[in-house]
Amino acid sequence: MADSAQGFAAGSRLIELAEAVRTDPDLPRAELVALLARHGEHPAALTERAFTEQGAAELRAAAGRMGAVLAETDEDRAVEALNELFAQYAAPPRLTRHDGHRWHLHVDRGEGAGWGGWFLASGALELSRLLTECGRIAWGACAAEGCGRFFLGTGPGSARRYCTPSCATRARVAAHRRRKRAQAAERT
């Protein structure tokens, strides 16, 4: 379980995996393998022997649990959830390099942590990093009706509420139309 040699975006992996499992709670092992490979996981770690069906089930459950953290809008509750993940799954930080990857930080409990423990510990570390660097919750679930996709919002300015500009525009237009209908109804 590693970072790619060209650099690594733990936040992107976290969001993509949590969103994939939110969309399909029974996401097949093969699709999890493809997703992890896209995010720099070493092929040797993704063989059927290293990443078993049990490991895939652990990872799906962990992604589901992390989805609850990603959907949390209250900062204090988000911090409480992250601290709970650290208490349950994290160990003292250690630098490691393996499978041809550069030095990188691990906070899981080692090889015995399993895929779920690794994902929860590393995900909690990434979200905590974003929260402290941005000074606010820098993630969320899209507020657009019918969407709910997870996103990272690490840019400047106020916290994001929508996953894409399209969802933001759709929500603004819908709100505008509701106001116009309400105004028209008041006039009659």
N, C-alpha and C positions, 0 to 999 in steps of 0.2 A: 504494500500500500504506500504509494510514493508520489513524488512530484516529478514532472517532466524535466528533462535536462535543459530544455529551452526556457524554462520558467513555468510558473504554475499559477492558476487562478482558482484557488480553493472555493471562493465564493461562487464562481460560475458552476463548478462541479456540484456544489451544495444545492444551488437553485435548480439546476437541470435534473438532478436525481430526485429531489423532493417533488418537483413538478411532475416528472414522469410517473412516480408512484402515486401521486394524488390523482392523476388522470387514469392510471391503470394500476390499482392496488395489487394485482396479480402479474405485474410486469415479468415476462419470461426472463430466465437467467441469461439467455443469449443477448437480449436487449440491454440488460444491465452490463454485461461484458462489453458490448459495443460502446455504451455510454462511458464506462470507466476508461476504456482504451482511448476514446476521444480526449479524455482529460489527463492523459499521460501515464495511466497505470501500466506497469510493465507487463508484457504478454505472459511471462512466466507466472505472474500472480493471478492470471485470469484463466488458467487451465482448469479443466473440470476437477482435477485433483486438488488444486489450491483454492479454487472458488467453487465450492460444491453447491448443490441445491440448498443445503442447510445454510451455507454462507449467504446465498442469495435471499433466502427467507429472512435471515437476520438483518440484511441490508435493507430490504423492503420495509420491515418493521421499524428500523431506525429512521429511515427516510420519512415514514409516516409520523413518527414522534417529532422529528425535526420540523415537519410541516406545521405542527401546532405552534412551535416557537416562531416560525416565519409568519404565521397569521396573527400573532399577538401584536396589538397596537399600543398597549400600555407599557411604558418603559420599565416601571418597577416590576411588573409581572414578567416581562421579558428577561430582565436581569435575574429574577428569582429562578426562572426556568433554566437559564444558562448556568447559574451556580449549581443547580441541582444536577445538571448533566455533568459538570466538572466533578462534583462529589461522587457520582456514581461511576463515571467512565474514565476520568482523566488521572494521569500520574504526573509526577514532576517532569517538566519539559526536558527533552534531550535532543541533541543534534544527531542526525543519522544520515548516512548515504549508503544506498544499496541499489541493486539492480541497474547500475549504470547511471543513477541520478546524482545530481549535485547534493551538497549538504542541505538539509532541510530540517525543520522542527517537527517533532512528534510529541504528542501529549497523551496518547493512548497508553494502555497498560501492556504494551509489547505484543508479541506474536499471539499470546493467549487471549488477547482482547476480542478477537474475532472481527468480522466485517462490520457488525452493528456497533460494537464498542468503538472501533476505529472511526467510523463515520460520525458518531455522536460526539466523541471527544474532539475530533478535528473540526467538525461543524461548529461546536460551541466556541472553540478558539477563534475561528474566523469571524463569527458574528460578534464576539466580544471585541475583537480587534476593530471591526467596523464601527461598533457603538462608541468605543473610546476615541477613535480617530475622527469620526464625524460629529460626536457630541450628541447623538440622537440615534433612534432606531433608523437604520439605513437599509431596511428591507421591508417587505410586506406582501400582502395578497391584494391583487387588483380590486379596487372598489367599484369597478364598472359592473352593472347588473349583468349576471350571466357569465362573468369571466372568472375572477378569483385566482388567476395565474400568479405564481410567486415571482418576485423581482427583487433586484438590488437597486437602491437609489442612492448612490454614493456621491453624486455631483453636488455642486454648491446650491445654496438656496434652501427653501423649505422642503420638508419631507415629501416624497412622492406618494400619491395615492393610487396611481394607475400604472399598469405594466408597460404600456406603450402610448405614444401620442394619439394613436387611433382610438384606444379605449377612452382616453381623456376627452377627446373631441366628441365621441359618441355620447358620453355621459353629460357633457355640457349641452349638446344639442337636445338630448332627451329632457334635461332640466328646463331648458329654455321653452321647449314645446309644452311641458307641463304648466309652466307659469302662464304662457299665452292662453292655454285652455282654461286655466283657473280664472284669469282676467276676463275672458270672454263669458264664462259662466256667471261671474259676478255682475256683468253688465246686463244680463238677461233677467 
